[in-house]
Amino acid sequence: MVVAEEIGIPSWDLYELSIPLTVFGKPQPDLSDHWYDLRLCATGEQGAGGAEFGLALRTPYGLEGLAGADTVIVTSVPDACVEKGEPLAPDLTEALRAAHAAGARMVSLCTGAFALAEAGILDGRRATAHWMHTAQLAARYPKVTVDDSVLYVDDGSVLTSAGLTAGLDLCLHLVRRDLGAHVANQLARRMVVPAHRPGGQAQFIDLSVPETDDAGLGPVLEWARAHLDRPLTVDDLARRAAMSPRTFYRRLHAATGTTPLRWLLNQRLARAQSLLESTDLPVERVGELSGLGTANNLRHHFLKQVGVAPGEYRRSFFAQASAPPATESCPAATESAPAPAKA
């Protein structure tokens, strides 16, 4: 497990760093006679500088600690490497390549996928990362097949996960692979988390499209959002915008990066999600108010786009305490470095 941040570790990255430490770092002798020998490794001198909130991290191993690891986990990389394309430390990518060539199982959590991709380990493979960064990952590393809809990807000797809690899903999956379903299930119970979550990270993606600066489109898009329960067509929207359908299509695609039909479907799905989260309206009525029609049609689009059925989504996100009454008034590695876990 390698810590790549040498100045400070952001709080979110500390969360992801703690996941493999929690799953692999504490022996569970009553669950298995064999557990993981987890090493926390750091780039540079054997330590990382002070993090947020006055925290500091010191590690007993440098990158030489990766030698002989059965599994190397990279939890995340510095934000500048993701957002600005700044290069990773060459000694880190070289150490990852060497571990991979030596037969280690390579694992990334969240933006750790950028480190594996930079090392060429993801070339020709399917992989994922936090949905907020998958577009950057795909653009920067075209040889990688990026899937932004899943919680994790198991490609045999190389595994990648989406961000934050999806890293826990992947770590429990590794335990399941290594030590069996019973051990993984019991460990999940101790951590008070599901042993396996249904669906993928598609259910957590904001389906709404960013606001447009196109003054000619803004009013008609706002009107459409307010009338999603109606059977709207592209011709209807184009006519209301005083444009030809061809011009409307071109302007909307230029402003939002999506087609009118996809924009409309995403708005309907976002409305359905909001109703499922905030009301106890029947699924049939949610379909009607969102413009998705019948309950069967709502389920079809939810399963295809969100990855779970409407009922499953509601059980995960319904705000029990604050939900209004059912009325129709509401339309093994680490953060900056890879960590080896030896079983």
N, C-alpha and C positions, 0 to 999 in steps of 0.2 A: 504494500500500500504506500503510495508516494504522495507527498504534499508538495505541490508546485508553487504555491503562494509563498513568497519570501518576505513580503512587506506586511500583509495582513489578510486574514481569511474572512470574507463576508459572512454574515450570519446564516444566510441560506446555505452556503457551502459547508458551514459547520454542521448543519443538519445532515447533509448528505455524507459528510465525513463520519458522523456518528453511526450511520446505519450499518456499514460493515463491521465497525468496532463492536456494536451491540450484538449482531448476528453471529459473527465468527470469533470474536475476541474473548468471550466468556465460556469456558468449558461447561458442558451439560452432561455430567457423568451418568445421571439417571436416565438420560435419553439415548446416549451412545457412548460406548467405550472409546471410540475414536472421534476426536474433534479436530478443530483447525488450529494450526500454529500460525498466528497472525503477526506479521511484522509491519510496523508503520515506518515507511521510508520517506526521506525528504530529498529534494534537489539541493544543490549547493552544499554548504556546510551543514552538518547534521543538526538542523533545527530550522524552524520557521519563525519569523518575527511576530511581534504583537498583533493580535487581531482586534476586531471591534470589541467594545465593552471591556477593555483592559485584559483580554485573554491573550495568552502566549502559548505556543506549542513547541515542544522539543521532542525530537525523535532519536531513537538509539541507532538508526541505520540511515546510511545514504543510499544512492542508487545501486551500490554493490549488493545491497540486501535483496535485490530482485533475483540474483543468481540462485538457481536451484528451486525457485518457486514453482509450485504446481499450478497456481492460479495468481494472476496479477489483476488487480482492480484499480481502475483510474476513476475517481469520483467526479472530478470536474477540473477545469483549467481556468486560469485568470480571465476575467471579463474582457480585458483588452485583447486577448487572443481570439475571442469570439466576435466581439463587436467591431474591433478595429483591424482585425487580421494580423495583429502582431505575432511574430514567430514564437513558438515554444522553445524552451532551452534545448539546444541540439543534443546535450548529453541525455536528456529525458527521452527524446524520440529514439536515439541510438540504443538506450537501455531497453525500451519497449520492443524494438526490432529483435534485439538479442534474445530477450525472454521468449518471444514468439517463435523464433528460429529454434530455440532449445526445447520447444514442445509445451510451453506453459499455456494454460487456458487463459485467454485474454477477455477481460470484462470491463465495461465502462458504465458509469452512472451519469446521467444527464449530459453535461457538456464534455465529460471525459471522452466522448466519442470523437471530439476534434483531435485529441491526442492520438487515438488509435488510427484515425484517418490520416493524420500528418505522417505517421510512421508507415503508412501504406498497408496496414493490417486489414483495413476494411475494403480495400480495392476488390471489386467484383462480388461484394457481399451485400446482403440486405442488413440495414441497421436503423436505429432510431436514436432520438435525443429529445429533450424537452421541446414541445410543439412550438414554443416561441423562437427556437433556434434551428429548426429543421430546414427551413428555406435557406439559411446561410450555410448550413452543412452541405446541402445538396449542390448549391452554387459553387462552393469552394472546392468540393471534391466530387467531380462529375462521375468518377468511376465507382462511387458508392451508391447503391440503391436505397434511398432514404424513405422510410415509412413513418409518417407522422401520426398514424391512427392507432398504434399499439402501445401497450404499457412496456413491453420489452420484446426483444428479438433473440431467440436462441438459434444460432447458426453453428451449432456443434462446439467447436473449440473457441469460437468468438461470440460473445454475448453483449448486447447493449440494452440500456433501459432509457425510458423517458425520465423527466425530472422529478426531484424531490421524492415523494412517497413511492413512486414507481420503482425507485432504486430498492426499496424494501421488498416489493413484489419480486424483483429479480433475485435478490439475495436469498429469499425463502425458496425460490425456484431452484437455486443452486444447491441448497440443503436437501431439497426433495430429490434432485438428481443424484447427489452424492450419498445420502444416508437414508433415503426412502420417504414415502409420504407420511408415515406415522410420526417420524421425528419432526418433519417440517410442520405438520399440523399441530403437534404439541408445543413446539417452539412458538408458533403463531399465537396460540392460546395464551401463552405466558406473556407475550408482547401485546395482548388484547387487540389483535388485528386479524382480518380475514386471512385464512391460509391461501385463498385464491380469489381475486376480485374479478367479477364478470366485466366484459367489454374491454375497451381500450382507452387511450387518452383522448380519443375523439369526443368522448362525453364531457371533457373538461375544456375543450376549445371554445372560445367565443366565436359563435357563428355569424354574428353581426359584422357587416362590412364597414370599414372606416368611413367616417363622414367625408363627403366630397366638397371641394371648394368651387365646383362648377355651379354658378348661381342659377343657371337654367335648369339644373337637375334637382337642386335642393328641395324646392317646394313640392315637386311631384313625388319625390321619394318619401318626404314626410307624410304627404297625403296617402300614399300607398301603405305606409306603416300603420296609419290610423284606420285603414279599411281592409285589413288582411282577411277579414271574414267574408269578403266579397270574392266572386270568381274573376279576378283580375287577369288581363292578358297583356302582352307586350304592346299590342296595338292600342289598348286602352291607355297605357302609361304614355306612349308616344304622342297620342292625340292630346292628352292633358298637358303635355310639355310643349305642344305646338311644334312638333317635329315629325319628320317621316320616321317610320320604324327603323329604317337603315341608319339614319342620323342618330336616333336615340340609342340604338345598339352601340354604335361607334363611340358616342360621348360617354355612355355609362361604362363601357369596357375601359376606356382611357382613364376615367376618373377613379374606378374601383378595382380594376384588374379582373373583373368577372363579367359574365354575360347577364342580360336581364332576367332570364329564367332562373339561373343559379342564384342571383341576388334575391329574387322573389322567394325561392325555396328556402334560402338561408334565413330570410326574415320570418317566414312562417314557422320554421323550426325553432328559431330563437323565441318567438311568441309562445309556442307550445312548451318550450322548456320553462319559460317564466311562469306560465300557468300551472305546470306540474310542480314547480318549486314553491309557489306561493298560495295555491288554492287546493281544495279537495274536490274540485269539479270532476265529474266522471270523464273518463278518457274519451268517450264519444263526444262530449261537449267541448273538450279541449280541441279535438280535431275540427269541429265546426268553427270555433272562434278563431283558430289560427289559420283557417282556410285550407287545411289539409284534408278536409272531408270526413270520411267515415273513420271509425276506430281502426279498421283493418288498414286503411291507407296511411293513417298516422303511424301505426306499428311498422309498416313497410319502410317508410322513410326514416323512422327513428333507428331501426335496426341497421339500415344501409349507411346512414350518415353519422349517427351518434354511437352506434355499436352495441346498444342495449335496448330492450323494450321500454316503452313509456312507464310501465309499472315499476320496473327495476330502477329506472332513473329517478322516479318519484321517491322510492324508498331510500335512495342515496342522498337526495338533495332537498327533500321536503322540509321546510322550516316549521317544525311542529309548534314551537312556542308562539311564533308570530304570524302564523297563517291566518288570513282573513276568512270569514265564512264563505261558503260556496255560493257566491253571487256572480253576476256577469258584469260587475262594475269595473273589473280589471281586464282590459283587453289582453476474492477478496483483495480493494484499493481505496484511495481517498480523493478528496476534493480537488486539489491541485496536483495530486500525484497518484501513481499506481500503487496498490497494496497487494502483496502476495499472500495468499492464504494457503497453507499447506495442510492437507488432511492427514 
